[in-house]
């Protein structure tokens, strides 16, 4: 059975302006569910949007995964009045219902993981017509007439004895092509349920919600870490190799200043069989030339979604994230630093980065920070040596 993921994105947002592409922990909101969908068992993942900026971003940033595709959404299906079903049916007609299983994924649910997506698909394979994600809440509900809905207040149950109530969290809706054609609705027929963690019920409707979700996502990433022997070092460039400043001429970027001591530190690491890679959001010829001089073969330029790329490299190159040390300085490095085994930053990093870093170096960027980080890695790895 061919299964496809469908992520509808509108250019305009009434609650939070530009919400879908606003940076959540340094990466666009839609990137969270998009990359999880790409790493799931879905055969294809379509982003359906009327936002030219998002179309360009996806085309440039996700070429590493052939499953990810983007299609232009009509203005009619992207109005405030248009339902999600309008976009679903328009899209399905556009691709002539070329799928067996359709999976609606909401970009405003960044807690969705490939695990839940796969479980939902399994529900369909087991014979269900549809399936959706839910959250179990142990709150007591009342109707407007003052009557309890899900418990007897005269015999109030203890929390540990109360099974609670299942509530849609709006993250995943899956259905067969046959059921969608017949009902014209995201779910119908025999419906399966997939439970997701309680934090996934948090909706992003205000800046306050946004801050809460950021903190929850950060905690989730950090809680999944189990730092081990460091076998790989990933580094940002501007603000790590350099002090973040750049000289420009009328022809564009002219010069950056690098610290020669950093090169020696990296050479020592390579002698200890630690692989060094560079990942930067800039697409700079100067950076490419400097990395070639330093004999760093794995250089990833122009990467805007660094966590997506890091996870891709982890899977394709068989690298355990717990064996990675990541050296960054600004918010676009935050997710990688929260997910890697070790997070390291220079002394002059942004405060947001300092708050989540395992190691705050005494040296500033461009002034021996990398050399100091190399010394730490060498010393740390000694504990794994057999005596």
N, C-alpha and C positions, 0 to 999 in steps of 0.2 A: 504493500500500500504506500502510495506517495503522500507524504505529509508535509504541509507548508506552514510556516509561521507568518503572521500578518501583524504588522505594527503600524497603526494609523497615527499620523502626526499632522496637527494643524499648525499653520504659521502663527496665527493669532491666539492669544490666551487672555481671558478676562481676569482671572484671579491673580496670577503672577506673570508679568509681561515676559514673553519669550520663554516660557517655562520649559518646554521640551528640549531646548538647546542650552539652557542655563547650566553653568558648571556646578555639579554636585560632587564635592570632594575633588575638584579639579578636572572632572570629565563631564561632557554633556549628559543631561538626565537620560536621554534615550539610549545612550551607550550601555547603560547598566543591563537593561533587558536584551538589547540587541546582541551583545557578546555572549550572554548566557544562552540565548537562542542558537547562536552560531555553534556553540560547543555542545548543544543537545543533539538528540537523534533525529531532529527535523531534517528533511531532505533539502528544503530551501527556506530562506527567510526573506520576506518582502517588507520593505519600508514603503509606506504609501503616504505621500506628503505633497503639499502645495508649496513648500518652502524651498526655494532654489538654493539657499545657503546650506540647508541640510542635505539636499541632493548632491551638491558639490563636495561637501565634507565626507559623505559616505563613499562616494566614488573615489576620493583620494586616499581615505584612511583605512578602508577595509578590503583592499585588493588582496590581502593575504588570505582571505577566506572566500572561496568561489560560491559558497552557499548564499552569501548576502547579496541581495539585489534591491534596487530602488525604482519605484514607478511614480510618475506624475499623477497627483490626485486632482480631480476637477474642482473648480471653485464652488460648484453647486454642492458637492459633498463635504465641503470644508467650512460651511457657514455655521453660525451659532445655533441655528434651528435644526440643522441636519443631524440625524441620529447616527450612531456608529454603524447600525445595520445598513444605512444608506451607503456608507463607504464600503462595507463588506460586500454588499450585493453588486455595487458598481465595479469593484475590483474583480470579483468572481466572474462577472460577465466579460470583463476586459481580457482575462486569461482563459476564457471559455471553460470555466470550472475544471481547469487542468490539475485536479488533485483528488485524493480519496479522503484525506483528513485535513480539516482546516483548524488552525489554532490561533485565536485572537490573543495577542499579548499587549498589555497596556504599558506604555512608557512611563506612566506615573506610578508604577509599582516597581521601584528599583530593588526590592528585596527578592524578586523572583529569581530562582536559580535553575540551572539545567536539570537538577534533580527533580524538581516539581514539574517542569515541562515534560520530562520523560515519563513521570508517573501518570500524568494526565493522558498522554498518548497511549500508555498501557491500558488505561480504562477503556479507550475506544477499541483497542485490539482485542480486549476481553469480551466484546460484544455490546458495549454501551453505544447508544446513539450520540450522546454528548457527555461532556464532563466539565467541571469547573472547580476553581480553587476556593477554599473557604478557610475561615479562622474560627476556632472554638473560643467563645467568650464565656466567662463565668459571672457576667453581670446579670442582675435581675431586671427584667423588662416589664413595663406597665403600659396599658393602653390609655387613651385620652379620657376614658371614663373612670379611671382609677381602679382598674381591675388588673391583677397580675397576669402576665402572659406565660411565663415559663417556670413558675414555682408557686408554692402555697406559703404565703407569709405567716400562716399560723404554725407551720412546721418548717421554719427557716432552716435549710440544710447547711451543714458546715461546708466550707469551700472545698475541702479535700474529698467530700462525698458528693459534690454537685457536678454532674457531667457537663452542665452548661448548654449553650445553644450555638449552632453553627451559623455563621454569617458570611455572606459573600465579601471577599476583599477586593474584587474587581481586577485581579491580576491576570488570570488565565481562563479562557473559554475555548473549549475544543468541541468540534462536531464533525460528523461525516458529511461528505458532499451530498449524499442522498437526503439526509435530514435537513440540511441547509436549503436545498432546492425546494423541498416540500414546505417547510415552515417559514422560510425567509427570516429566521431568527438565529442568533448565535448559539442557543441551546434549545433542545426539544427532545421528545421521545423519552427513552430510558436514560436517566442522567446519573453519572457517577460523580463522586465528590473526592477531592484531594485536599487534605488539611495542610496548611502552611503555618509557620510560627506566628505567634500573636503579634509580634512587632510589624508584620506585613500588613496589618489592618490600618496602620497609620496613613492617612490621606494627606496629600500635599495640596492644600488650598490657600495657604498663607505663608508668609515669610517665617512665622513662628514654627509652622509645620515643617518647613524646609530645614530649619536648624535642628529640629528634633530628629528628622530622618538622617541628616548628615552624621549626627552623633551616634545614632543606632548602627548605621552602616560601618562607621569607623570602628566601633566596638566589635562588630561581627568579624570584620577583617582581622583585627588584632587578636581576637580570641581563638582564631583558627590556626595561629602560628605555633610552630614548635621548633625554635632555632636549633640548627644542627651545625655540623662542620661546614665551613664556608668553602664552596667549590667554584662559585661564580660571583663576580663583582660587576654590577651594572652602575654606570655613572651618567648623570646629566652633564651638560657642557657649560653653558653660560651660568655663572654663579657657582660653579664647581671647579672646572679647569681654569676659569677666568674670574675676575672680580665682578662680572656682569656688565661691564662697560664695553662699548664697541666704538671704533672710529669710523666715521662715514665720510665719503667724498661725494662729489656730484654724480658719480657713477654707482653709488651704493656702498655696501659694506666694504671697508678698507682694511681694517686691522683689528686683531684681538691680541691681548697679552696673556701668554701662558707661562707657568712656573716650571722651569727645567727640572726641579727636584721631583716633581710629580712623576715624570717619565721614569726616573730611576726606581721609584717605589713600585710602579706598575711592572717594571722589568723583573724585580725581585719576586713579585707575586706569581708571574708567569713561570719562573723557575721552580716555584712550589706547586706547579700544575693547577693554578687557579686561573680560570678563563676570564678575561676582561672584555666587557662589551660596553658600547656607548649608545645611549638612546636620548635623542634630543628632538624637541619640537621644531627647531630651526633647520632649514635646508641650506646649509652654508658650505660653499666651496672651501672657505678658510678652515672650517672644522674638518672637512674631509681630508684636506692636505695635512693638517696637524696629526690626525689620527693615523694616517698612512706613515708619517714620520715616526710615530710611536709604535709602529707595527701592531696596531689594534685592527684586526681583520673584521670583526663584527661591529659594524657601525650602522645604526638605524637612524636616518635623518628624516626630518619632517613628520615625526610621530606626534599626533595630537591626543590620541587616546592611548596613553602609555600602559595602563593596566591591561587593556585588550591585547596589545602587542606582547606584553610580558607573559600573559597566560597562553597566548598562541605559541610563543617560543618554548615555554615550559612543556607544552604538550608535544610539539613536533620535534624538539631536541631532547626530550626526556630529562628535563631539569626539574628537580624538586624545589618549589619555592622556598622551602625551609633551608635550602643550601645556598640561597642567594643573599648577598649583602647589597643593599641599594643606597647609593649616595646621591642625595638631592637637596634642593634648597628652597623650592617654592611650591605653591599649591598644586601645580600640574604633576608634581612628583608624589603627592600625598597618598594616593591609592596604592601605588607600587611600594612605597615605604611601609604602609600599613599591612600589606600582604606578604612582603618578603620576610625571610627569617631574621634578618638584621636591618635596621634602618639607621643611617648615619647622616649627619649634616654638619656643614662648617659652622664656625662660631657666629658668622654674620648671616645665617639663614633667616628666613621669615619666621616670625613668632609662631605661626600656625604649624610650621614644620618642626620647630624646636619642641613644641608640646608633645609631639608624637614620636620623636626620635629616641632610639635606644642609646645612641652615643652622640653627644654634642662635642665636636672637636674644639680644641683650644685655638686652632689656626683658622684664619679667614679663607674664603675661596680665593683662588689665584695666588695664595701666599703659603703654600705648603699643606693645605688641607688634605689633598689626596695622599701625599706622602705620609701624613699622620694616620690616615685611615688604613693605609697599607701596613703600617707598624702594628696597629690594633689587630688587624686580621691575622697577621703572622703570629702574634702572641696568643690570640684566642685559639687558633687552630692547634697550638701545641698540646692543648689538653686532650686532643684526640689521638695523639701519637702514643704508640705502645712503648712502655718502659721496658 
